[in-house]
Amino acid sequence: MAVGEIFLAAFVQLLLDRLTPEILGYFGSLGGVGKKLQKWRETLSAVAAVLYDAEQKQLASKTVDLWLNDLKHLAYDMEDLLEAFSSQMLAREQLKVDQTCTSKVRDFFTELPDKVKFNFYMNSEIDEIANRLQDIFDRKEKLGLKYIDHTSSIASSSQRTPSSYVLDGPVVGRDEDTRKIVELLSSDVDPSSTNKYQVVAIVGMGGLGKTTLAGQVFNDVDAMEQFDPKVWVSVSDDFNLETVTRAISKKVTSRPCDMDDFSEVQENLSKAIDGKRFLIVLDDVWSTCDYDSWTKLQAPLRRGAKGSKIMVTTRDEKVAALMGAPAAEVYYLKTLPDEDCLRVFELHVSNDRPPNFELLKKEIVKKCNGLPLAAKTLGGVLRCCKEIDKWEEILNDKLWSISDGSNILPVLRLSYHYLPSTLKRCFAYCSILPQ
């Protein structure tokens, strides 16, 4: 399912919101434009009413998927035309302000040809879009798309916060993983290494809980006594050398890093860390971190004390290799056992569960695929759901059949799918921001 299709319902609602009485009334006298726009609104409203059904059926029907794609392109063209309307409204209002009493007659005859040309063009475009919209409407009927009341759908969703080491609840099933990571951090640096620090990497697919595991280790008071300072920096998919360096410097020195000269930033960090056994956590590093940026980032860290560590969490084992993590210091995080996945789910779902909950356990665990984020998200989706049929509807949803190979995509799609339309629109706005 393409991103544009996921947010189509929200985008169509935006178009309906733009077809305001003000616009309809303003162009009502221009060759029937107002009536045509009102027809737009009525037809588009009928189409929007079946989008919920279409989004579900497109998973199994290529014709429905094509219908949604045609609607998406039509919606873009409608937006362009409405933008032209808005610009014309502003231009005409400004013209009224600029006109003087002595020039009204002259300006009327000067502007008349432009108005006629614009009105003719707009009528032609409106008719063309109206025909396409009618075709979309007719195909809707043939495809058997129907209105489905989903106003009571679940509004709960979870939001990953990779930038924080503060845990949002108990960590389930990771005690042994935590012990092994602490061992790696406590081990001596390879005597043959030219660096005083060593890189430890936690590698695994999205949703496994790499950040949560790193956060649990970071908050282990006894294990962390050996490090001072200890720093946590969230990197994410946009690796920026200067941003990450300044973030490390600010936390090491406990002072604002407001120097303009980047060399000065590096020098101050180098002095602040001189002779200290540090721990720096670089959370969620992507392949956007190239080798040149990495060498510049770790340059000021060379003056740290022997035994210092840099802990990296990443989905890509190539990132761990690029940062110089020895094979023995790369920890491949595995999925959770079924019983632990179920415990995570139970932490987030309501205690008010359907009578057949015991029978649903196996199905719930199967959907989670050993991923704690999937268990948490599914628990959030079902948290406010008490009816047995609603639980079964969500667990049997066709969205589970979609996968990108990571196993986490279906449950994230599902959490979006069961949001109310108003929150979907909010989510669509947020999606244009960097991850």
N, C-alpha and C positions, 0 to 999 in steps of 0.2 A: 504494500500500500504506500503510495508516494506521499511525501509530506504535504503537498498541495491538496491531495484528496482527503487527508486526515482533517485538515482545517477548513474544508470546503463549506461545511454547515455554518461555521462561524463567519466565513467571508460572505456567504449569501445573506446572512442576517445583517451584515454591515451595509450591503447594497439596499436592502429593504429600509434600513434606518435612514439612508440618504434620500430615498424617494419620499421626502417630507411634503406635507400639505403646502409649505411655502414654495417649493420648487414646482409642484403640480399646479398651484394657483398662478404662479408667475408666468408660466408658459401656456396657460390655459387658453389664451386668445390667439395664439400663434399657429394658425392653420391646424387646429386640433391636436397640437402637441401634448397638451395637458391630458386629454382623454387617452391618448396613446400611452403616456407614461403611467396613467392609472391602470390601464390594461396590463402593462408590464408588471406592476406591483401585484395585481390579482393573480396573474399566471405564475409569477416567481414565488409567491406565497404558497401556492398549491404544490409547486415543485419542492420547496423547502420542507414542506410537511412530511415528505416521504424519504428524506435524506437518511434518517436513522435506519430505516429498513434497507435502503440501498447500500449503506456502508457495511451492513452485515452480509448482504447477498453478494457483494462484489467478490468476496473471498472464493465463492464457488461458481460464479458466473462471469464469463468474459464479456458478455453483452452488457451487463450492468456496469462492469468496470469501464467499458468504452463510453457508456452513457454518462458516467460521472466525469470522465475525462473531457467529453464534449461540453458538459455543463461548466466545468472549470474554465475552459477557454472562453466560453460565452460570458461568464461572469467577469473575466478580465476586460473584455471588450465593453461590457456595460459600464464598468467602472470608468474606463477612459472617456466614454461619452458623457457620463454624469459629471466628470471633471471638467469637460468642455462647457457643459451647461453652467456649472458654478462660476467658471471664469467669465462667461458671457454675462451672467447676472451682475457680477462685480463691475464689469466694464460699463454696463448700462447705468448702473447706479452712480458710478463716478461721472458719467457723461451728464447726468441730470444736475449734478452738483456744479460741474464746470460751465454749463450753459448760462449765458446771461440773457436778460430780457431782450436785448437788441439783436441777439444772434440766433434766437430760437428758430425762426423760419429758415434762415440760411443753413443751420446745422441739421435741420430736419431733412432738407433735400440732399445734403452732403452725406448723411448717414443712411438714408433710405436704401441705396443700392446694397450696402454692406449688410443691412438687416435682412433684406430679401434673400441675398446670397446665403447668409448664415441659416436662415429659416429653411430654405430649400435643402441645404446640405443636411441639416439636422433631421428633417422629415425623412429624407432618404435613408440616413443611418438608422433612425428609429424603426422604420419599416423593415429594414434588413435584419435587425436584431430581433424584432417582434416575430418575424418568420422563423428564425432559428429557435427562439424561445418556445414558439408554438410546437415546433418539431420535437423539442425536448419534452414538452408536456404530453404530446401524443405518444411518444415512445414510452413514457412513464406508464401509461395505461396498458400498453402492450406487454411491458415487462412485469406487470402485476405488482408494482410497488405500492405499498399501502402506508397509511399513517399508523404509527405505533406510539402509544402513550408511554413515554419513559420519564415523566416528570418526577417519579419517585425513585429514580435510579440513584445509585450510591454516589455521594459527594465526597467521599474520603479518598485521599491519595497521599502518597508519601513523597518527600522531596529529599533527595540525597544531598548531604552537606559535607563534601569532601574536604573543605577548607578548615575543618575543626577536628582536634584530637579529643574534644569533650564528648564522652560517650553518651548516647541518648537512651541507654538502658543496659541491662545485663548482657554480657557476651556469652553466647551459648555454643558449646562444643569446640572451643578453640583453646582449651587449657594446654594441650600437648603442643599445639602450634606456637603458643606464646612462650612456652618453656624453651623450645628449640631456637626461636628468634633471639631470646635473651642470651642463650649460649653463644650464638653467633656474634652478638654484640660484645660479649664479655671475653671472647677469645683474643689472643695476642695477634698483633699484626705480623704478617709474614716477614721474617728477618731479611729476606732477599729483596723486599720491596723498597723502592726509593722514596715512597710516600710514608708519612707518619700516620696517615689515616687509612682506613679500609672501607670499601663499599659493600654493603649488605643489601640485597635486593629481594623483595617479595613480589613474585610474578604469578599472575593468574587472570582468568577472564573476568569481565565486568560482572558485578553482582556477587562475587565470592566473599567479599568482606575484607579486602586487603587494607583499606583505610581503617576499618574497625579493629583489625588485628594490630596494626601499627599503633593505633590510639591506645589500645590496652597495654601494649608494651611501654609506650611513652609515659603512661600514667602509673606504671609499676615503680613505686617509690624506692623499694630496696634495690631493684635492678638499675635504676637510673642514678643512684648515689655516686657512681663512678664517673659520671659526666657532668661537667660544668664549664660552659653553658650547654643547655639543650634547647634546640630550636626546631619549630615545626613550620614548614612553608608549603602551601598548596600551589601546585604548578598548573595542572590541568593541560588542555590540548594546545594552549597558546604559550609556548615557552619563550619568555623574553628575558634575555640575559641580565639586562639592567634592573628590571623589576624584581627578579629573584634575588639578585645580589643585594639590592637595597633592602629587601624584606629581611634577609639574613642579618645584615648590618644593624638594622633597627632593633632587632630582637637581641642581638649579642650585646650591643652597647646600651640598650634601654634608652636611646635618645633618637629624636627624629633624624632621618637621613636626608637632609635637604641640600646637600652640596650639588652644584651643577656639573662639576668635573667628575666623570665616572672614574678616572684614575685615582682621584682623591678618595672616592667611596671605597675602592678596593684597598687603598693604602690604610685607611682608618680601620677597615675590617681586619686586615692582616695584623695590625698592631693590637687590636682588641682581643684577638684570638691567640696571640703569641704565647706559647708555652702552656696552653690550656687543653685539657682533654675534652673535646666537644662531641656532641651528637647532633647532627643535622638531619632532619627528616624531610625529604622531598617527596611529597605525596602526589600520586596520580601524574606521573611523567609520561608523556606521549612521544612518538617518534619525531615530533617537531623539534625536539632537542637534538641539534647536530653536534658533531665532534668539536668543531671550532668553539661553539658556545660553551660546551662542557669544559674544555681546557681553560677557557677564560674564567669560568665560574669557580673552578677549584683552585685557581692560582693563588688567591689570598689565603687559602686554607692550609697551605703547606707548612705554615709556621706553628700549627697546632702541636700539642704534645703527642707522643707515641701512644697508640691505642685509641685515638679518636676514630669515630665512625660516621659514615654517611649512610642513612637507610633510605632506600628508594622503593616506592610502590609503583608498579607499572603492569600493563597488560601485555607488553611486548618484551620478550626475552632479549631481543636485539638491543633494546635500550639499556638493559642491565649489562650487556657485553660492552656497549659503547662507553658506559661510565666506569668500566674497569672492574666490575664485580667478578672475583674469581669464581670458578664453577662451584666450588665448595661453599661459597657464601651466597649462592642464589637459592632461595627457598620457594619451591613451587607449591602454592596453596591449592589444596584439593577441595572438592565439594564436601558438604556436610553429610553425615549418615542420615537415614530417613528419620530416626527417632529425634535427632537434634533439629532437623528441619521442622518437624511437627511441634517441637517445643518453642521454636521461634514464632511459628504461626500462632500458637496459643497465647503467646505474650501480647500479641497485637489484636487478636480478635476478641469480641465481647464474650463475657461469661454466659450470656444469654444465647445459647446455641440451639439449633434444631434438635428434635428428639433422636433423629437418626445420625447424629454427629459421629458416633463410633463407626458406623458403616461408611461414612464419607472420608474417614481418616486416610485410607489408602489412596483414594483419588486425589486428595489434597497434597499428599507427599509426592505423588507421581507428577503433579503439575509443577512442583517446586524445583525438580531436577537437582536437588542438593544445593541450591543457591539460597543463602539466607536473605538476600534482598528480595527474591521472588516470594519467599515465605512471609516476609514482613509486609510486602505490598499486597499480597493476596489477603492477609489478615486484615489490612486496612480497608480493602474493598468490601469485605464481608462483615466488617465490624458492626455496622448498624443494621445488618440484615437478619431478620428473625424468621422469615417465612422459609419453609423447606423448599418450595418451588423456586424461590429466588436464588438460593444457594445452588440448586441443581442447574438453574439456567446459566449462572456465571461459570460453574465448573465445566459445563458442556458447551460453552461458547466456542464458535468456530475460530475466534481469534487465537486460540491456543495452537492452531495448526500452522500459524505463521512463525517462521524462525529465520534468523540470520546466521545461525550456527553458534550463537552465544548462549542460547536457552533463556536469556533474560528478557528478550524483546517481547514475547507474547504477553507476559504478565504486566509489562509496562504499557503496552498497547491497551490491555484490558482495563487498567486503572484509568487511562484517559477515556476509554470508550464509555465507561459508566459515570463520567462526570456530567452534570447538568450542562445544557447548551451555553448558559451564561459563563460558566467557568471554563468551558472549552474555548470560548472567544478570548477570555483572559489569558489562557495558556497559549493561544495562537499569537497574541501580542508579545508575550514573553519569549516566544521561540525565535524572534528575530534578533535577540541579544546573544552575544557570545556565550558559549557554554560555561 
